[in-house]
């Protein structure tokens, strides 16, 4: 859904600069609370990761994870920027989902501990 995507460069930059970060072998996920009632997703995949087919595949898998599997009601108002690393090009969909699930679970755990 368009309202659930980060579109502006300023939103990405603010998330990088002010947000929290959870890293893994395949991706780094940046989290920043927003004033909205729903999460927004942004994706970055540089050309270092692979060709256009590999980059688009990773973006599709990430969008699908957040559309279907992410605990959206628990996330609430947060901006998430997923930045994929070069090893992600060789990963399968299950590994990408697991990496994103670990990052989201870690962030939720940290947020609930406050």
C-alpha positions in Angstrom: 0.0 0.0 0.0 1.5 3.4 -0.9 0.8 5.0 2.5 2.9 2.2 4.1 6.0 3.0 2.1 8.8 5.5 2.7 9.0 7.6 -0.4 11.0 10.7 0.4 14.8 10.8 0.7 14.4 12.9 3.8 12.5 10.1 5.5 15.3 7.6 4.7 18.0 10.0 5.9 16.1 10.7 9.2 15.8 7.0 9.8 19.5 6.4 9.2 20.5 9.4 11.3 18.1 9.2 14.3 16.9 5.7 14.3 18.0 2.5 16.0 19.7 -0.2 14.0 19.6 -4.1 14.0 22.2 -5.8 11.9 22.7 -9.3 10.6 24.6 -11.1 7.9 22.2 -10.3 5.1 20.6 -7.0 6.0 20.6 -4.0 8.4 17.2 -2.8 9.5 16.9 0.8 10.7 13.9 1.7 13.0 12.6 5.1 13.9 9.2 5.9 15.6 6.9 8.0 13.5 3.7 9.9 14.4 1.5 7.7 12.3 -0.6 4.7 13.5 1.0 2.3 11.1 4.4 1.1 10.1 6.1 2.3 6.9 8.7 0.3 5.0 11.7 1.5 2.9 14.1 -0.7 1.0 17.6 -0.1 -0.2 19.6 -2.5 -2.3 22.8 -1.2 -3.9 24.4 -2.5 -7.1 27.0 -4.2 -4.9 24.4 -6.7 -4.0 23.9 -8.0 -7.5 22.2 -7.5 -10.8 18.7 -6.1 -11.2 17.1 -9.5 -11.0 18.7 -10.2 -7.6 18.0 -6.8 -6.2 14.3 -6.9 -7.3 13.9 -10.4 -5.9 15.2 -9.2 -2.5 12.8 -6.3 -2.5 9.9 -8.5 -3.4 10.7 -10.9 -0.6 11.0 -8.1 2.0 7.7 -6.5 0.9 6.0 -9.9 1.1 7.4 -10.6 4.6 6.1 -7.2 5.9 2.8 -7.7 4.1 2.1 -11.2 5.4 4.3 -12.2 8.3 5.4 -9.1 10.2 3.5 -8.4 13.5 2.1 -5.1 12.1 -0.3 -4.5 15.0 2.7 -4.7 17.4 4.9 -2.5 15.3 2.6 0.5 15.5 4.0 3.8 14.2 7.5 3.0 13.1 9.5 3.6 10.0 11.7 0.7 8.9 14.4 0.9 6.3 15.9 -2.5 5.2 19.4 -2.2 3.7 20.5 -5.4 2.1 24.2 -6.5 2.1 26.0 -8.3 -0.8 25.7 -11.8 0.8 21.9 -11.5 0.5 22.1 -12.1 -3.2 23.0 -15.7 -2.6 20.4 -16.3 0.1 17.0 -17.9 -0.4 13.6 -16.5 0.6 13.5 -18.4 3.9 16.9 -17.0 5.0 15.8 -13.4 4.1 12.5 -13.9 6.0 14.4 -15.3 9.1 16.8 -12.4 9.0 14.0 -9.8 8.9 12.0 -11.6 11.6 15.1 -11.6 13.9 15.6 -7.9 13.4 11.9 -7.1 14.0 11.7 -9.3 17.1 14.9 -7.8 18.5 13.5 -4.3 18.0 10.1 -5.2 19.6 11.9 -6.8 22.6 14.0 -3.7 23.1 11.1 -1.4 22.8 8.9 -3.4 25.2 11.8 -3.4 27.8 11.7 0.4 28.0 
